[in-house]
Amino acid sequence: MSYNPYDNVLATVEKAAKLLGYTPEDYEAVKFPERELHVSVPVRMDDGSVRVFQGYRIQHSTVRGPAKGGVRYHPGVNKDEVRALAAWMTFKCAVVDIPYGGGKGGVAVDPASLSLGELQRLTRRFTSMIAPIIGPDRDIPAPDVGTNAEVMGWMMDTYSMLNGHAIPAAVTGKPIPLGGSQGRGEATGRGVMLCTKYICEKLDRPLAGAAVAVQGMGNVGSVSARLLHEQGARVVAVSDVSGGIYKAAGLAIPAVCQYLSKRGNLLSGYEEAGMTRIGNEELLEADVTVLIPAALENQINAENAGRIRAQVIVEGANGPTTVEADEILERNGTVLVPDILANAGGVVVSYFEWVQNLQALEWEEAEVNAKLEKAMQKAFDSVYGIAAEKQTTLRMGAYLLALKRVVEALRFRGIWP
């Protein structure tokens, strides 16, 4: 069965709008992206040949501020995926109440198959081709799957050169010497850890000693695993594209993260006494207290949702759970903290980075982390409160809060002309 993640977005928006008592006129504009750019990106490869990659930048909404969202380098990137990711950014920014809309970009490429030079040439050409619609007051890119601070540095430099002067606020998630924010690199994972801590407190379940499984050991998953380990959680299983590892007593997460920090290293080459190798499906269905899907969309679906044994799911990835799976999990009593809340730490600190760049300021990491924790606690409490009031799930609570803020902004702005 083909799966369109944007249909997931629309289904959830429709359900939230109905609960809020909105008429179609109130939210019709929210169902459609404002602007979509599809580019064909030619790149000179190291062997002298030319390859053309397909790229996208989609702005779902700018009603609450400039579009904001990452750039993804992955073979599976396509228009519908980028549309969905852009829409999730709109609602994510609204949930944490920062003055951004939602945007997203991507290139259909396996970055691991490119040399560093090819990756830089791809990034610079892609940036130049989307430059007409991005900028610090229009649309601010950031890292996502397959991209990192180094890639953001190339994007910032390319955009700056096209404009004749340095424009640090054009992108976020940059290296610190280029105006990146302290704490940005681990902000998304820190937000996941905080939401895990908050939901365990609400459910009166101690986080210390709790068994945790993390699917996806990229930036978000590895930071989440490390910070939860530091909180005393027992991270028993982690995985990446090469497979997973399991150890009932808890994995040596600092050692795992150190191993994976070297470019090209995958879990298939990691060894630790007492561990066993497992597949991604086994990880998702492991008998744990907390499951953190931090890989890609559609990982928890109608086929496997009934076999999920985790009591709590905290979504580190965007869209890892389908609408059908949500219904199954709800029936089974699984508590789920949704992506637009759980992984919003990255965009919160991206906002802090943007503010610092615009004002030529630099905040200490402790200040950034304190501001992040305050924002995440406020957002979590707001979502938990409205979900309890409406007797619905935390996902629907998050969408109720977000859609209300977006529709209010639409009402005040009106439709011009």
Summary of the structure (lengths in Angstrom):
residues: 417
radius of gyration: 20.4
end to end distance: 42.1
largest distance: 67.4
contacts: 1536
relative contact order: 0.14
helix: 49%
strand: 18%
